[in-house]
Amino acid sequence: MKSTTNKIEKLQATNQKLENKITTTTISKEETQKMRIKTKENEVNVQKLKLTQITQQKDLEKVISML
């Protein structure tokens, strides 16, 4: 679960850097579009990881309740 949390934090930090780069630097429309696509891909991955995290938590709760 810790590694999932770390992955989520890393993707969110990457997205923040990309957003800052998009808004603060002068880059081509094509490059901006590529960065926005990457940001959206990262957001999807964050959501997948959050779902994984929820599943892991539920599995952990099941195991604990069996003890």
N, C-alpha and C positions, 0 to 999 in steps of 0.2 A: 504494500500500500504506500509505503514511503517513496518508492521509486516512481509510482504513478503520480504522486503529488509533485515530485521533483520535475517530472516530464511536463506536467501542466504548467508549473511555474516558469520553466524554461521556454515553452512555447509562448506563453503570455508576454514574457520579457522580449522575446524575438519580435512579436507582433508590435509591441510598443516601440521598439527601435525602428521597425519598418515604417510605422505610422509617422514617427518623428522625421525620418528621412524623407518621406513623401511630402510632408508639409513644410520642411525647412530648407530643402535643397531644390535647385533648379535641375530637373531631369526631364528627359523626353517623355512624351505621352505614352509611348510604348513601354518604357521602363517603369513608369508609374503604374501602368496597367498590370505589368508583370508582378510588381510588388503588392498590388491590391489582391491579385489572384493568390499569391503566396500567403498573404494575411488571411484570406478566406479559407484556404486549405488548412492553415494552422488552427483557425477557429473550429473547423470541423473536427480536427484531431483532438483539440481540447475537449470538445463535447463527447467524443468517443472515450477519451480517457476518464472523464467524469463519470460516464456510464460504467466503465470498468471499475472505477473506485467504489461506486454504489454497490455493484455486484460483489466486490471483494468484502465490503463492509457487511453485507447481508450474509455472505458465506461465513465470515468470522463470527457473526452473531449466532448463526446456527450451531457452529462448533461449540461456542461458549455455552449455549443453552443445553447442549448434550452432556456437558461435564457435570 
